[in-house]
């Protein structure tokens, strides 16, 4: 039986979480986010949870997961057990996807990345502008959104690989009112208008992954009873999609805090490929947890 995507019972204490992916080693940017969440939970007398976002089974490994535990423990961070691992909750994501399907808000999308890229390039070669989301990725073409059910059944029956996408226009019509979220972070503050349409028809599930980041993080936060989401400013705009999914699925809305990003020498946010900022490398160089706090500005 599919695991229901139901919210956890309300907590009388604030609940924070740190949710890394075990597809590389943690760096200073992760340390900032983990320490902020841990410190805020402790100061508020709340709970601090750890979630392992290992939905990408091709890139996530047990070795990297073990390294996450080691690095966080070295920083002096303690978390409640058991740890929630996304790979153990595929049924919950499928249940949420099924609910959206029953509402008529999801369609199978058959175009490959290569075909989408070619379509966009041909369109822009004529001097026209193709809409893009806040991350700069082109909107998915509308071909599959307008296919008949009969066409979809034929393609799926042939074994055509496909993702499932949210029909954004239909979803917004169903909600029927403006959305917003409460922001307490390092940029804008207060009630922030949420415009999910800026993202186009977002992916909810792929042929090679049972859930997208947008769907799984929304289900996970509700399932763990998260009251305060503290994460980097690079996810500020994505909150609009999460608010839409919360409304559609009847899930509670956390308070959000998007914190500053740590940038590398090239001016870009730190990545797991930059070994010099990795916590393990810095520890091997003799740095202490207090040094890490100083380096991240805490």
BASE-275188 format. One record per residue (C-alpha): residue number from 1; residue in one letter; x, y, z. Coordinates in nm, 4 decimals, decimal comma. Each point is the difference from the previous one (the first is absolute). Example, Ala and Ser with C-alpha at 12.3 -4.5 7.8 and 13.67 -1.06 7.14 Angstrom:
<pts>
<pt i="1" aa="A" X="1,2300" Y="-0,4500" Z="0,7800"/>
<pt i="2" aa="S" X="0,1370" Y="0,3440" Z="-0,0660"/>
</pts>
This chain:
<pts>
<pt i="1" aa="X" X="0,0000" Y="0,0000" Z="0,0000"/>
<pt i="2" aa="X" X="0,1368" Y="0,3430" Z="-0,0885"/>
<pt i="3" aa="X" X="0,1267" Y="0,2144" Z="0,2849"/>
<pt i="4" aa="X" X="-0,2319" Y="0,2970" Z="0,0442"/>
<pt i="5" aa="X" X="0,1596" Y="0,3438" Z="-0,0339"/>
<pt i="6" aa="X" X="-0,1533" Y="0,1280" Z="0,3236"/>
<pt i="7" aa="X" X="0,1371" Y="0,2766" Z="0,2219"/>
<pt i="8" aa="X" X="0,1433" Y="-0,0853" Z="0,3393"/>
<pt i="9" aa="X" X="-0,2079" Y="0,0978" Z="0,3054"/>
<pt i="10" aa="X" X="0,0578" Y="0,3647" Z="0,1015"/>
<pt i="11" aa="X" X="0,2960" Y="0,0451" Z="0,2354"/>
<pt i="12" aa="X" X="-0,0030" Y="0,2250" Z="0,3064"/>
<pt i="13" aa="X" X="0,3636" Y="0,0780" Z="-0,0769"/>
<pt i="14" aa="X" X="0,1568" Y="0,1548" Z="-0,3122"/>
<pt i="15" aa="X" X="0,1499" Y="-0,2632" Z="-0,2283"/>
<pt i="16" aa="X" X="0,3042" Y="0,0690" Z="-0,2200"/>
<pt i="17" aa="X" X="0,1792" Y="-0,2251" Z="-0,2465"/>
<pt i="18" aa="X" X="0,3196" Y="-0,0351" Z="-0,2009"/>
<pt i="19" aa="X" X="-0,0443" Y="-0,2013" Z="-0,3200"/>
<pt i="20" aa="X" X="0,3215" Y="-0,0774" Z="-0,1916"/>
<pt i="21" aa="X" X="0,0350" Y="-0,2322" Z="-0,2992"/>
<pt i="22" aa="X" X="0,2656" Y="-0,2724" Z="0,0295"/>
<pt i="23" aa="X" X="0,1410" Y="0,0598" Z="-0,3485"/>
<pt i="24" aa="X" X="0,3206" Y="0,1659" Z="0,1156"/>
<pt i="25" aa="X" X="0,1828" Y="0,1296" Z="0,3062"/>
<pt i="26" aa="X" X="-0,1345" Y="0,2817" Z="0,2123"/>
<pt i="27" aa="X" X="0,1653" Y="0,3427" Z="-0,0353"/>
<pt i="28" aa="X" X="-0,0100" Y="0,3313" Z="0,1847"/>
<pt i="29" aa="X" X="-0,3352" Y="0,0941" Z="-0,1529"/>
<pt i="30" aa="X" X="-0,1539" Y="-0,3124" Z="0,1481"/>
<pt i="31" aa="X" X="0,1634" Y="0,0789" Z="0,3333"/>
<pt i="32" aa="X" X="-0,1642" Y="0,3436" Z="0,0048"/>
<pt i="33" aa="X" X="-0,3449" Y="-0,1450" Z="-0,0659"/>
<pt i="34" aa="X" X="0,0369" Y="-0,2899" Z="0,2440"/>
<pt i="35" aa="X" X="0,1360" Y="0,2195" Z="0,2796"/>
<pt i="36" aa="X" X="-0,2689" Y="0,2654" Z="-0,0518"/>
<pt i="37" aa="X" X="-0,2768" Y="-0,2587" Z="0,0230"/>
<pt i="38" aa="X" X="0,1585" Y="-0,1676" Z="0,3011"/>
<pt i="39" aa="X" X="0,0651" Y="0,3285" Z="0,1815"/>
<pt i="40" aa="X" X="-0,3486" Y="0,1361" Z="-0,0672"/>
<pt i="41" aa="X" X="-0,1666" Y="-0,3210" Z="0,1170"/>
<pt i="42" aa="X" X="0,2078" Y="-0,0028" Z="0,3183"/>
<pt i="43" aa="X" X="-0,0660" Y="0,3672" Z="0,0739"/>
<pt i="44" aa="X" X="-0,3754" Y="-0,0452" Z="-0,0492"/>
<pt i="45" aa="X" X="-0,0120" Y="-0,3144" Z="0,2102"/>
<pt i="46" aa="X" X="-0,1096" Y="-0,1866" Z="-0,3101"/>
<pt i="47" aa="X" X="0,0911" Y="-0,3154" Z="-0,1876"/>
<pt i="48" aa="X" X="0,2701" Y="-0,0503" Z="-0,2613"/>
<pt i="49" aa="X" X="-0,0477" Y="-0,2730" Z="-0,2618"/>
<pt i="50" aa="X" X="0,2319" Y="-0,1390" Z="-0,2643"/>
<pt i="51" aa="X" X="-0,1350" Y="-0,1173" Z="-0,3340"/>
<pt i="52" aa="X" X="0,2069" Y="-0,1838" Z="-0,2609"/>
<pt i="53" aa="X" X="-0,1232" Y="0,1012" Z="-0,3455"/>
<pt i="54" aa="X" X="0,1157" Y="-0,3083" Z="-0,1885"/>
<pt i="55" aa="X" X="-0,2744" Y="-0,0166" Z="-0,2597"/>
<pt i="56" aa="X" X="0,2610" Y="0,0077" Z="-0,2789"/>
<pt i="57" aa="X" X="0,1056" Y="-0,3631" Z="0,0359"/>
<pt i="58" aa="X" X="0,2524" Y="0,0282" Z="-0,2848"/>
<pt i="59" aa="X" X="0,2120" Y="0,2684" Z="0,1700"/>
<pt i="60" aa="X" X="-0,0604" Y="-0,0499" Z="0,3723"/>
<pt i="61" aa="X" X="0,2197" Y="-0,2515" Z="0,1823"/>
<pt i="62" aa="X" X="0,0217" Y="-0,1512" Z="0,3501"/>
<pt i="63" aa="X" X="0,3582" Y="0,1273" Z="0,0236"/>
<pt i="64" aa="X" X="-0,1087" Y="0,3617" Z="-0,0434"/>
<pt i="65" aa="X" X="-0,2834" Y="-0,0533" Z="0,2481"/>
<pt i="66" aa="X" X="0,2459" Y="-0,1291" Z="0,2576"/>
<pt i="67" aa="X" X="0,2202" Y="0,3027" Z="-0,0659"/>
<pt i="68" aa="X" X="-0,2966" Y="0,2309" Z="0,0705"/>
<pt i="69" aa="X" X="-0,0492" Y="-0,1572" Z="0,3441"/>
<pt i="70" aa="X" X="0,3718" Y="0,0257" Z="0,0718"/>
<pt i="71" aa="X" X="0,0274" Y="0,3671" Z="-0,1019"/>
<pt i="72" aa="X" X="-0,3110" Y="0,1086" Z="0,1887"/>
<pt i="73" aa="X" X="0,1091" Y="-0,1884" Z="0,3112"/>
<pt i="74" aa="X" X="0,3413" Y="0,1671" Z="-0,0185"/>
<pt i="75" aa="X" X="-0,1715" Y="0,3417" Z="-0,0109"/>
<pt i="76" aa="X" X="-0,1767" Y="-0,0881" Z="0,3244"/>
<pt i="77" aa="X" X="-0,3417" Y="-0,0339" Z="-0,1590"/>
<pt i="78" aa="X" X="-0,2447" Y="-0,2459" Z="0,1538"/>
<pt i="79" aa="X" X="-0,3188" Y="-0,1168" Z="-0,1683"/>
<pt i="80" aa="X" X="-0,3013" Y="-0,2108" Z="0,0820"/>
<pt i="81" aa="X" X="-0,0102" Y="-0,3606" Z="-0,1124"/>
<pt i="82" aa="X" X="-0,1008" Y="-0,1756" Z="-0,2099"/>
<pt i="83" aa="X" X="0,1131" Y="0,2085" Z="-0,2942"/>
<pt i="84" aa="X" X="-0,2556" Y="0,0338" Z="-0,2803"/>
<pt i="85" aa="X" X="0,1416" Y="-0,1350" Z="-0,3266"/>
<pt i="86" aa="X" X="-0,1900" Y="0,0837" Z="-0,3156"/>
<pt i="87" aa="X" X="0,0763" Y="-0,3386" Z="-0,1549"/>
<pt i="88" aa="X" X="-0,2178" Y="-0,1563" Z="0,2709"/>
<pt i="89" aa="X" X="-0,3054" Y="0,2137" Z="-0,0833"/>
<pt i="90" aa="X" X="-0,0585" Y="-0,0453" Z="-0,3720"/>
<pt i="91" aa="X" X="-0,3576" Y="-0,1099" Z="0,0745"/>
<pt i="92" aa="X" X="-0,0745" Y="0,3363" Z="0,1641"/>
<pt i="93" aa="X" X="0,1139" Y="0,1897" Z="-0,3084"/>
<pt i="94" aa="X" X="-0,1997" Y="-0,2314" Z="-0,2251"/>
<pt i="95" aa="X" X="-0,3097" Y="0,0516" Z="0,2148"/>
<pt i="96" aa="X" X="0,0376" Y="0,3780" Z="-0,0362"/>
<pt i="97" aa="X" X="0,0503" Y="-0,0321" Z="-0,3752"/>
<pt i="98" aa="X" X="-0,3081" Y="-0,2224" Z="-0,0259"/>
<pt i="99" aa="X" X="-0,2099" Y="0,2607" Z="0,1818"/>
<pt i="100" aa="X" X="0,1090" Y="0,2676" Z="-0,2453"/>
<pt i="101" aa="X" X="-0,0758" Y="-0,2371" Z="-0,2879"/>
<pt i="102" aa="X" X="-0,3485" Y="-0,0628" Z="0,1352"/>
<pt i="103" aa="X" X="-0,0494" Y="0,3760" Z="-0,0001"/>
<pt i="104" aa="X" X="0,0881" Y="0,0082" Z="-0,3704"/>
<pt i="105" aa="X" X="0,3088" Y="0,2158" Z="0,0589"/>
<pt i="106" aa="X" X="0,2728" Y="-0,2317" Z="-0,1303"/>
<pt i="107" aa="X" X="0,0919" Y="-0,1116" Z="-0,3507"/>
<pt i="108" aa="X" X="0,2674" Y="-0,2309" Z="-0,1452"/>
<pt i="109" aa="X" X="0,2796" Y="0,1905" Z="-0,1756"/>
<pt i="110" aa="X" X="0,1873" Y="-0,1902" Z="-0,2717"/>
<pt i="111" aa="X" X="0,2492" Y="0,2528" Z="-0,1396"/>
<pt i="112" aa="X" X="0,3647" Y="-0,0648" Z="0,0806"/>
<pt i="113" aa="X" X="0,2353" Y="0,2763" Z="0,1137"/>
<pt i="114" aa="X" X="0,1575" Y="-0,0111" Z="-0,3445"/>
<pt i="115" aa="X" X="-0,3320" Y="0,0548" Z="-0,1751"/>
<pt i="116" aa="X" X="-0,0911" Y="0,2844" Z="0,2314"/>
<pt i="117" aa="X" X="0,3392" Y="0,1618" Z="-0,0592"/>
<pt i="118" aa="X" X="-0,0400" Y="-0,0299" Z="-0,3773"/>
<pt i="119" aa="X" X="-0,3523" Y="0,1460" Z="0,0133"/>
<pt i="120" aa="X" X="0,1172" Y="0,2973" Z="0,2045"/>
<pt i="121" aa="X" X="0,3029" Y="0,0595" Z="-0,2218"/>
<pt i="122" aa="X" X="-0,2146" Y="0,0000" Z="-0,3156"/>
<pt i="123" aa="X" X="-0,2453" Y="0,2423" Z="0,1591"/>
<pt i="124" aa="X" X="0,2689" Y="0,2399" Z="0,1154"/>
<pt i="125" aa="X" X="0,1863" Y="-0,0180" Z="-0,3313"/>
<pt i="126" aa="X" X="-0,2788" Y="0,2136" Z="-0,1433"/>
<pt i="127" aa="X" X="0,0588" Y="0,2655" Z="0,2635"/>
<pt i="128" aa="X" X="-0,2909" Y="-0,1068" Z="0,2175"/>
<pt i="129" aa="X" X="0,0217" Y="-0,0388" Z="0,3766"/>
<pt i="130" aa="X" X="-0,0719" Y="-0,3343" Z="0,1647"/>
<pt i="131" aa="X" X="-0,1212" Y="0,0330" Z="0,3612"/>
<pt i="132" aa="X" X="0,2392" Y="-0,1172" Z="0,2704"/>
<pt i="133" aa="X" X="-0,0370" Y="-0,0725" Z="0,3693"/>
<pt i="134" aa="X" X="0,1897" Y="0,1849" Z="0,2776"/>
<pt i="135" aa="X" X="0,2884" Y="-0,2486" Z="-0,0339"/>
<pt i="136" aa="X" X="0,0309" Y="0,0774" Z="-0,3700"/>
<pt i="137" aa="X" X="-0,1385" Y="-0,3300" Z="-0,1272"/>
<pt i="138" aa="X" X="-0,2431" Y="0,0241" Z="-0,2949"/>
<pt i="139" aa="X" X="-0,3659" Y="-0,0753" Z="0,0578"/>
<pt i="140" aa="X" X="-0,1092" Y="-0,3412" Z="-0,1180"/>
<pt i="141" aa="X" X="-0,1876" Y="0,0213" Z="-0,3357"/>
<pt i="142" aa="X" X="-0,3776" Y="-0,0363" Z="0,0180"/>
<pt i="143" aa="X" X="-0,0313" Y="-0,2882" Z="-0,2486"/>
<pt i="144" aa="X" X="-0,0483" Y="-0,2731" Z="0,2590"/>
<pt i="145" aa="X" X="-0,2327" Y="0,2089" Z="0,2137"/>
<pt i="146" aa="X" X="-0,2487" Y="0,0090" Z="-0,2885"/>
<pt i="147" aa="X" X="0,0219" Y="-0,3654" Z="-0,1069"/>
<pt i="148" aa="X" X="-0,3187" Y="-0,2041" Z="0,0182"/>
<pt i="149" aa="X" X="-0,0296" Y="-0,2830" Z="0,2490"/>
<pt i="150" aa="X" X="-0,0072" Y="-0,2432" Z="-0,2902"/>
<pt i="151" aa="X" X="0,3328" Y="0,1296" Z="-0,1322"/>
<pt i="152" aa="X" X="0,1546" Y="-0,0242" Z="0,3445"/>
<pt i="153" aa="X" X="-0,1154" Y="-0,3585" Z="0,0442"/>
<pt i="154" aa="X" X="0,1486" Y="-0,0985" Z="-0,3354"/>
<pt i="155" aa="X" X="0,3371" Y="0,1563" Z="0,0806"/>
<pt i="156" aa="X" X="0,0139" Y="-0,1537" Z="0,3461"/>
<pt i="157" aa="X" X="-0,1083" Y="-0,3356" Z="-0,1453"/>
<pt i="158" aa="X" X="0,2945" Y="0,0159" Z="-0,2382"/>
<pt i="159" aa="X" X="0,2326" Y="0,0375" Z="0,2949"/>
<pt i="160" aa="X" X="0,0868" Y="0,3644" Z="-0,0687"/>
<pt i="161" aa="X" X="0,1969" Y="0,1437" Z="0,2905"/>
<pt i="162" aa="X" X="-0,1724" Y="0,2892" Z="0,1682"/>
<pt i="163" aa="X" X="-0,0039" Y="0,2266" Z="0,2985"/>
<pt i="164" aa="X" X="-0,3071" Y="0,1335" Z="0,1760"/>
<pt i="165" aa="X" X="-0,0473" Y="0,3779" Z="0,0045"/>
<pt i="166" aa="X" X="-0,2382" Y="0,2291" Z="0,1817"/>
<pt i="167" aa="X" X="-0,2423" Y="0,1894" Z="-0,2223"/>
<pt i="168" aa="X" X="0,0817" Y="0,3361" Z="0,1564"/>
<pt i="169" aa="X" X="-0,2819" Y="0,1988" Z="-0,1561"/>
<pt i="170" aa="X" X="-0,2632" Y="-0,2535" Z="0,1060"/>
<pt i="171" aa="X" X="0,1471" Y="-0,0262" Z="0,3515"/>
<pt i="172" aa="X" X="-0,0096" Y="0,3763" Z="0,0492"/>
<pt i="173" aa="X" X="-0,3587" Y="0,0164" Z="-0,1217"/>
<pt i="174" aa="X" X="-0,0968" Y="-0,2674" Z="0,2504"/>
<pt i="175" aa="X" X="0,1624" Y="0,1859" Z="0,2916"/>
<pt i="176" aa="X" X="-0,1730" Y="0,3158" Z="-0,1189"/>
<pt i="177" aa="X" X="0,1727" Y="0,2509" Z="0,2255"/>
<pt i="178" aa="X" X="0,3408" Y="0,1661" Z="0,0431"/>
<pt i="179" aa="X" X="0,2588" Y="-0,1926" Z="0,2009"/>
<pt i="180" aa="X" X="0,2720" Y="0,1279" Z="0,2312"/>
<pt i="181" aa="X" X="0,2415" Y="-0,1110" Z="0,2703"/>
<pt i="182" aa="X" X="0,1411" Y="0,1508" Z="0,3194"/>
<pt i="183" aa="X" X="0,3694" Y="0,0809" Z="-0,0427"/>
<pt i="184" aa="X" X="0,2433" Y="0,0841" Z="0,2821"/>
<pt i="185" aa="X" X="0,3310" Y="-0,0340" Z="-0,1842"/>
<pt i="186" aa="X" X="0,2950" Y="0,2033" Z="-0,1251"/>
<pt i="187" aa="X" X="-0,1742" Y="0,1532" Z="-0,3022"/>
<pt i="188" aa="X" X="-0,3610" Y="0,1105" Z="-0,0202"/>
<pt i="189" aa="X" X="-0,2052" Y="-0,0436" Z="0,3159"/>
<pt i="190" aa="X" X="-0,3655" Y="-0,0200" Z="0,0895"/>
<pt i="191" aa="X" X="-0,2824" Y="-0,1368" Z="-0,2131"/>
<pt i="192" aa="X" X="0,1516" Y="-0,0875" Z="-0,3379"/>
<pt i="193" aa="X" X="-0,2284" Y="-0,0388" Z="-0,3058"/>
<pt i="194" aa="X" X="0,0453" Y="-0,3445" Z="-0,1546"/>
<pt i="195" aa="X" X="-0,0232" Y="-0,0309" Z="-0,3784"/>
<pt i="196" aa="X" X="0,0366" Y="-0,3677" Z="-0,0969"/>
<pt i="197" aa="X" X="-0,0746" Y="0,0840" Z="-0,3649"/>
<pt i="198" aa="X" X="0,3588" Y="0,1267" Z="-0,0301"/>
<pt i="199" aa="X" X="0,1086" Y="-0,3655" Z="-0,0049"/>
<pt i="200" aa="X" X="-0,2234" Y="-0,1329" Z="-0,2760"/>
<pt i="201" aa="X" X="-0,1162" Y="-0,3620" Z="0,0101"/>
<pt i="202" aa="X" X="0,2419" Y="-0,1339" Z="0,2611"/>
<pt i="203" aa="X" X="0,1076" Y="-0,3646" Z="0,0118"/>
<pt i="204" aa="X" X="-0,1559" Y="-0,2092" Z="0,2766"/>
<pt i="205" aa="X" X="0,1482" Y="-0,3386" Z="-0,0910"/>
<pt i="206" aa="X" X="0,2495" Y="-0,1322" Z="-0,2569"/>
<pt i="207" aa="X" X="0,0530" Y="-0,3381" Z="-0,1585"/>
<pt i="208" aa="X" X="0,3319" Y="-0,0263" Z="0,1871"/>
<pt i="209" aa="X" X="-0,1200" Y="0,1468" Z="0,3328"/>
<pt i="210" aa="X" X="-0,3292" Y="-0,0633" Z="0,1830"/>
<pt i="211" aa="X" X="-0,0386" Y="0,3628" Z="0,1061"/>
<pt i="212" aa="X" X="0,1342" Y="0,3444" Z="-0,0746"/>
<pt i="213" aa="X" X="0,1617" Y="0,2254" Z="0,2577"/>
<pt i="214" aa="X" X="-0,3103" Y="0,2211" Z="0,0066"/>
<pt i="215" aa="X" X="-0,2408" Y="-0,2823" Z="0,0777"/>
<pt i="216" aa="X" X="0,2182" Y="-0,1946" Z="0,2429"/>
<pt i="217" aa="X" X="0,1083" Y="0,3013" Z="0,2080"/>
<pt i="218" aa="X" X="-0,3626" Y="0,1121" Z="0,0353"/>
<pt i="219" aa="X" X="-0,1139" Y="-0,3462" Z="0,1097"/>
<pt i="220" aa="X" X="0,3006" Y="-0,0457" Z="0,2298"/>
<pt i="221" aa="X" X="-0,0399" Y="0,3317" Z="0,1799"/>
<pt i="222" aa="X" X="-0,3646" Y="-0,0805" Z="0,0704"/>
<pt i="223" aa="X" X="0,0777" Y="-0,3584" Z="0,0978"/>
<pt i="224" aa="X" X="0,2624" Y="0,1119" Z="0,2499"/>
<pt i="225" aa="X" X="-0,2107" Y="0,2837" Z="0,1383"/>
<pt i="226" aa="X" X="0,2573" Y="0,2640" Z="-0,0968"/>
<pt i="227" aa="X" X="-0,1091" Y="0,3414" Z="0,1259"/>
<pt i="228" aa="X" X="0,3056" Y="0,2026" Z="-0,1130"/>
<pt i="229" aa="X" X="0,1809" Y="-0,0577" Z="-0,3303"/>
<pt i="230" aa="X" X="0,3461" Y="0,1590" Z="0,0115"/>
<pt i="231" aa="X" X="0,1928" Y="-0,0347" Z="-0,3266"/>
<pt i="232" aa="X" X="0,2091" Y="0,1955" Z="-0,2508"/>
<pt i="233" aa="X" X="-0,1145" Y="0,2997" Z="-0,2019"/>
<pt i="234" aa="X" X="0,0455" Y="-0,2053" Z="-0,3178"/>
<pt i="235" aa="X" X="-0,3306" Y="-0,1700" Z="0,0887"/>
<pt i="236" aa="X" X="-0,1905" Y="0,3224" Z="0,0726"/>
<pt i="237" aa="X" X="-0,1969" Y="0,0032" Z="-0,3281"/>
<pt i="238" aa="X" X="-0,0679" Y="-0,3758" Z="0,0145"/>
<pt i="239" aa="X" X="-0,2092" Y="0,0597" Z="0,3108"/>
<pt i="240" aa="X" X="-0,2819" Y="0,1141" Z="-0,2280"/>
<pt i="241" aa="X" X="-0,0282" Y="-0,3524" Z="-0,1440"/>
<pt i="242" aa="X" X="0,0046" Y="-0,1536" Z="0,3472"/>
<pt i="243" aa="X" X="-0,2768" Y="0,2308" Z="0,1162"/>
<pt i="244" aa="X" X="-0,2117" Y="-0,1043" Z="-0,2973"/>
<pt i="245" aa="X" X="0,0520" Y="-0,3695" Z="0,0723"/>
<pt i="246" aa="X" X="-0,0829" Y="0,0551" Z="0,3673"/>
<pt i="247" aa="X" X="-0,3290" Y="0,1612" Z="-0,0981"/>
<pt i="248" aa="X" X="-0,0889" Y="-0,2724" Z="-0,2495"/>
<pt i="249" aa="X" X="0,0831" Y="-0,2833" Z="0,2404"/>
<pt i="250" aa="X" X="-0,1479" Y="0,1620" Z="0,3101"/>
<pt i="251" aa="X" X="0,3331" Y="0,0142" Z="0,1819"/>
<pt i="252" aa="X" X="0,1076" Y="0,2542" Z="0,2641"/>
<pt i="253" aa="X" X="0,2186" Y="0,2962" Z="-0,0873"/>
<pt i="254" aa="X" X="0,3267" Y="0,0499" Z="0,1916"/>
<pt i="255" aa="X" X="0,1684" Y="0,3323" Z="0,0709"/>
<pt i="256" aa="X" X="0,2935" Y="0,0513" Z="-0,2372"/>
<pt i="257" aa="X" X="0,3423" Y="0,1499" Z="0,0547"/>
<pt i="258" aa="X" X="0,2342" Y="0,0177" Z="-0,2992"/>
<pt i="259" aa="X" X="0,3536" Y="0,0729" Z="0,1110"/>
<pt i="260" aa="X" X="0,2964" Y="0,1536" Z="-0,1792"/>
<pt i="261" aa="X" X="0,2155" Y="-0,2169" Z="-0,2234"/>
<pt i="262" aa="X" X="0,3719" Y="-0,0549" Z="0,0368"/>
<pt i="263" aa="X" X="0,1764" Y="0,0736" Z="-0,3270"/>
<pt i="264" aa="X" X="0,3205" Y="-0,1364" Z="-0,1433"/>
<pt i="265" aa="X" X="0,2854" Y="0,1940" Z="-0,1590"/>
<pt i="266" aa="X" X="-0,1918" Y="0,0031" Z="-0,3299"/>
<pt i="267" aa="X" X="-0,2969" Y="0,1750" Z="0,1617"/>
<pt i="268" aa="X" X="-0,2232" Y="-0,3046" Z="-0,0253"/>
<pt i="269" aa="X" X="-0,1536" Y="-0,1944" Z="0,2854"/>
<pt i="270" aa="X" X="0,2162" Y="-0,2798" Z="0,1358"/>
<pt i="271" aa="X" X="-0,0346" Y="-0,3436" Z="-0,1568"/>
<pt i="272" aa="X" X="0,0928" Y="-0,3494" Z="0,1093"/>
<pt i="273" aa="X" X="0,2668" Y="-0,0133" Z="-0,2713"/>
<pt i="274" aa="X" X="0,2057" Y="0,2670" Z="0,1786"/>
<pt i="275" aa="X" X="0,2117" Y="-0,2151" Z="0,2278"/>
<pt i="276" aa="X" X="0,1702" Y="0,2948" Z="0,1677"/>
<pt i="277" aa="X" X="-0,3227" Y="0,0992" Z="0,1769"/>
<pt i="278" aa="X" X="-0,0971" Y="-0,3547" Z="0,0970"/>
<pt i="279" aa="X" X="-0,0406" Y="-0,0605" Z="0,3728"/>
<pt i="280" aa="X" X="0,2056" Y="-0,3185" Z="-0,0104"/>
<pt i="281" aa="X" X="0,2885" Y="0,1783" Z="-0,1740"/>
<pt i="282" aa="X" X="-0,0107" Y="0,2893" Z="0,2456"/>
<pt i="283" aa="X" X="-0,0083" Y="-0,2415" Z="0,2924"/>
<pt i="284" aa="X" X="0,3037" Y="-0,1816" Z="-0,1413"/>
<pt i="285" aa="X" X="0,1792" Y="0,3355" Z="-0,0179"/>
<pt i="286" aa="X" X="-0,0416" Y="0,0342" Z="0,3755"/>
<pt i="287" aa="X" X="-0,2945" Y="0,2394" Z="0,0146"/>
<pt i="288" aa="X" X="-0,2373" Y="-0,0320" Z="0,2958"/>
<pt i="289" aa="X" X="-0,3803" Y="0,0272" Z="0,0136"/>
<pt i="290" aa="X" X="0,0503" Y="0,3483" Z="0,1473"/>
<pt i="291" aa="X" X="0,2065" Y="0,0901" Z="-0,3074"/>
<pt i="292" aa="X" X="-0,2836" Y="-0,1162" Z="-0,2255"/>
<pt i="293" aa="X" X="-0,2468" Y="0,2199" Z="0,1883"/>
<pt i="294" aa="X" X="0,2317" Y="0,2961" Z="-0,0497"/>
<pt i="295" aa="X" X="0,0429" Y="-0,0741" Z="-0,3720"/>
<pt i="296" aa="X" X="-0,3763" Y="-0,0092" Z="-0,0584"/>
<pt i="297" aa="X" X="-0,0599" Y="0,3166" Z="0,2008"/>
<pt i="298" aa="X" X="-0,1558" Y="-0,1533" Z="0,3101"/>
</pts>
